[in-house]
């Protein structure tokens, strides 16, 4: 991988980590459990990004084992 491409990848990875942290902070403010809709709205507002991009952030946070997402209840919960 070229050095320029490596920097872009590192930058995108860091941006994703930062966005996950924003989402986790939102869930924490709601005592560790919040509806996915509310969490995505608040995180998108804080990150100044489109809510349309938030499902990717939620899925990434779940894959990173930071939160769980219950499809039945529509709730996000912090992983202890």
N, C-alpha and C positions, 0 to 999 in steps of 0.2 A: 504494500500500500504506500502510495506517495505521502510525503510528509504533510502536504496541504490537506489531503483527504483524511489523514489521521487526526489532524487538528479539528476538522469539521465534525468527525465522528465523536471525538472527545467532547466537543462543545455541545453537540446534540444529546449526548449521554448525560452531561451535567445539567442541561436544561430539563431533561426528563426527570432526573433526580430532584431538582428544585421544585418542579410541578407536583411530584409525589409528596414532597414535604408540605407544600401548601395544602393539598388535599388532606393529609394526615392531621395537620393543625386544625383544619375545619372540623374533622371528626372528633378530635380531642376537645374542642370547645363545646361540643354537644355531649359531653360526658361519655365519649367513646362509642355512641350509637346514634346514627342520624339517617334520615331517608336519603337515598341516593340522589334524588331530584334536588333536594335542598343542598346537599353537599356539593353537587356539581355546579349549581347556580352560584353558591358562595365562592367556591374555589375559582371558577371562571372569572368572577368579578374581581377577586383579589389579584389574580394573575393577569388580568386585562387581556383575556383571550376569549374566543368564541366557545360557547357551551357545546357546540358541535364537536369540538376536539376533546371534551372531557371523558367520554366513554373510554378512549384509549388510555387516558391517565388513570382512570379507575382500574381498568384491566391490568395495567402495568403495576399499580400498587398492590393488587391482589397477587399477581405473579411474583412480586418482590416480597410477598408474605408480610406486608405492612398492615393490610386490612383484609376483612372478608366481606363478600357481597352475597347477601341472601336474595335469590331471585324471587322467592315466594313473597317475602315481606317487603322487598325493595329497600332494605336497610344495609348500611355499611357499618362495620364494627371494627374497632382496633384489634389487632392481634396482640395478645399479652405476652 
